[in-house]
Amino acid sequence: MGEAYRFLNFRLDGRRRILLRDGELLTLPPKVVETLLVLVRRSGEVVDKDTIFREVWPGTHVVESSLTRNISLLRKALDHDEESPLIQTVSKRGYRFIPVVVIEKTPDILSRRRWMAAAGAAGLAAGMGAWFLNRPRENENGLSEEYRQYLIGRHLWSRFSTEDLEKALAHFQRAVRENPRLALGYAGIADTYVAMASLGVRPVETSFAEARRAAERAVELDPNLALARTSLGLSRLMVDWDWQAAERELRRAVSLDPRSARSHYGVALLRLYQGRFAEARSAIDAALSIDPVSSHLALMQGRIEYYRRDYDACLRVLGELLDRESRFSLAHYFRALALGFQNQLPSALAALEASRVSESLKRTDRAWLLARSGELKEARLLWTERKKAVDAGQMPLSALLLPSIMVDESEIALAAVDDVVARKHPEALGLGIDPRLDPLHSQPRFQAALRKVGFRQKEPELPRRAATW
């Protein structure tokens, strides 16, 4: 059973999310109808803006103008009269829906079996059968438990912090326990394991194995799901370093669903690692045109500007992101790096401290920031400690990569690069674009390492700066 709401000469179908006036369908954007539902369900009450944001844009930070626009469109559709408004603005509090609302129960038009019979009669049963097996199942409120778990997981995943990724994984796993054929859930699991490996949250080898397995399962369950193809494409890139396979899967994802922001994000990440920054920017712009308030997409936009060495643009993008998402750890982190290249040491150190990266990474970057300002004491101390740990077999040689650049130990830095590549660490994908590794680019040994990774920059070489430690 679903619910419909009648008021004046309007009927709002809560299940199908449509609004009719005198039986005629009104064409409204989905989020506008969602906004109306929130107000109608609380008719006569003042609904605060936070409640509307939470229910219409769950897990997403949006600007207030989005809500204002929705209210404006609703008033226009409902023939708003200033003398007798249907939606009242309550100053500094929210909105109140004025008309009396009558709730009616509406039965499902077709059961799953009857729908399949109808689809079969139309010659569509084969294609839609798989969709029914894999789609999120609805409950009486229109949202299944597995899909609710998936949405919570995606929200947590988008924050990209150690704690949130662990929570996201638990929700994705709960989603596939609820429905073992939920391709979306497996796609979320794959994306989370890749992120965990990239951030060092879990061991690379086991995380990547789990990521590949989950991505392949997602595509097996639903070959035409863009998110599944995106997860598989990113798995091919991050896990296998198979650039061609990644390209193929991501292209297919975009063709399957051109309105999938996640698929465009995948293309942006591939182009970023290829050093094709103009194409990366185009891809992330496409993603943002679909989901303009996504914090995760805004972070990628800032990362692209950082890697293309436009630090002013990076800081502008990340500043806007942090205005609405003040605790976004990686936004603070990349802001710290960009400020470091602009030699704004106090601000850079403050941004680094505000990030929630691991203490080991934070110490490395603090030493790098100080070295940028000519203070080498901490860098030398860090290098000495790491060298002892590496010699004792307590740390991998890659731990010496950035510290060796700081103290001008280029041979050890190059050996560390070789170690990153040999261990197939995710850091290897960024070797060709990381501005902090610019001092190594002229070395044949470094270029040989890039070839092993498969890095083929198709844009003109960026100007290389002399290191100033």
Beta strands, then each sheet from edge to edge (+ up, - down):
strand 1: 2-7
strand 2: 10-13
strand 3: 18-21
strand 4: 24-26
strand 5: 46-48
strand 6: 87-90
strand 7: 94-97
strand 8: 102-106
sheet 1: 4+ 3- 2+ 1- 8+
sheet 2: 5+ 7- 6+
end
